[in-house]
Amino acid sequence: MHILSKSTYIKGEQCPKALYMYKKHPYLRDKLSIEQRAKFKRGTDVGVLARSYFSGGVNMTPTNPNLFGKMFEQTMQNLNDPNINVMYEAIFIYNDTLIMLDILVRDGDKWRAIEVKSSLSLSETYYKDAALQYYVLNGCNVPISDMQLMYVNENYVKNGEIDINNLFVFKSVKEYAEEQLDVIDKKVNEFKDIVNLSNAPRINIGTQCFTPYKCDFVGHCWKKVEKDCFLHTNALNDKELFSLYNSGVQDNRSFKKLLDPFSLETDQVDALEQNIFYINYKKFYDLIGKKTDSIAFLNLLFYRPAVPILDGHKPYQEIILAFSILSNETGETIEWNCFDDYSKMEDGLKILTEELKRYEKIVYFSPQNINLMMQRYHIIESKDVLFKIINLKDILKNSDFFNNKTKYDFSLKTIYEGLFPSESLFEHSRIILNATSDNELERILVNQDMEDENKCLQKAYKYLLK
């Protein structure tokens, strides 16, 4: 029925071998991370909401993959039905390539094609997505008035009910898509030939394994790469590392001959070979500040909804759903959340402020800058708390912390497991998924998970300071 789809075409652009493996050996894919699942859910939620901008449409989504052909025929029939003005997930197939267009809107005697994105800006990949969709529509002789990307308006501010007309903005990409027709046609035929090969194409591992997305088959393609291989270091950029590796420098001994023996690159390779972590303790102690037992280990649960929930908020503006404070001196844990009513957030931040005033130092681990967040909400005066707060993630980054898991995931999980190899920690995204779940039983698990994370943070902090 079809060989390619939008997702497999994008895979082929990133790496033809990944395309072949996905089509022929999908069981070899790496396990989907919780963070990736959360991203997919967010995209789906925004896509469904976007339909209300063009209400009254017919949903063409098939109930199972065997119905793609039938729904394609139905879509083509609907184009000529004057009673149908909007279709969701309209299915088109051309040159063995299938697309499911998010929204198709009648525009006079033509149709306006719309691809929905949950982001605040448009990447090159999004343009390529739309160009492929246009290629298929053009091949099916669908009269298109415009090909547009529909995405979230970064300047939208919620005031009452969601104003769907101002939440989204549109970008026409028809001109770009038309310019890409010949290029896409050539690539589609190349990718079809790749899928029909008897064996996977021989392609060296390289930057395409992680750019623009982490490939689903890293575990398979990297199975011959030793766990202590210099490719897992990050002192040099990936382009340099892969260039050396694919030119024949494939063992650490050969690699280290090219290095200054006192360089960070050498220290990282040594750490890999000994299965230990590396840290520049001089930098670490300079950044960590004075020692004290009066420490609050703080775990803040951030939620950045694509569609704002609270009045006065913009898309992706953070909401603090919960916090957990672990006292270093007493072992006491104080918890708070607003799962039942997000509008209680500012009340929670006031409670947080009062609790944190009791401590000389506040330690947290997060990619978020909570200092800026607290200033934005005018909750905390700098003299009370802000100067006490340290983000252990930033300190470790600036102290060149490294282990065999931190190159592509510098998280509390990978740092903790690097310090304590026999132990493990769950993905932080698990907490966010449970906290925003409609299932009350899943939300109940959040407090315990946050407390466990805080205990791991405390243990890591104390271990590094010993």
Secondary structure, 3 states (H helix, E strand, C coil): CCCEEHHHHHHHHHCHHHHHHHHHCHHHCCCCCHHHHHHHHHHHHHHHHHHHHHCCCEECCCCCHHHHHHHHHHHHHHCCCCCCCEEEEEEEEECCEEEEEEEEEEECCEEEEEEECCCCCCCHHHHHHHHHHHHHHHHCCCCEEEEEEEEECCCCCCCCCCCHHHHEEEEECHHHHHHCHHHHHHHHHHHHHHHCCCCCCCCCCCHHHCCCCCCCCHHHHCCCCCCCCHHHCCCCCHHHHHHHHHCCCCCHHHHHHCCCCCCHHHHHHHHHHHCCCECCHHHHHHHHCCCCCCEEEEEEEEECCCCCCCCCCCCCCCEEEEEEEEECCCCCEEEEECCCCHHHHHHHHHHHHHHHCCCCEEEECCCCCHHHHHHHCCCCCCCCCHHHEEEHHHHHHHCCCECCCCCCCCCHHHHHHHHCCCCCCCCCHHHHHHHCCCCHHHHHHHHHHHHHHHHHHHHHHHHHHC
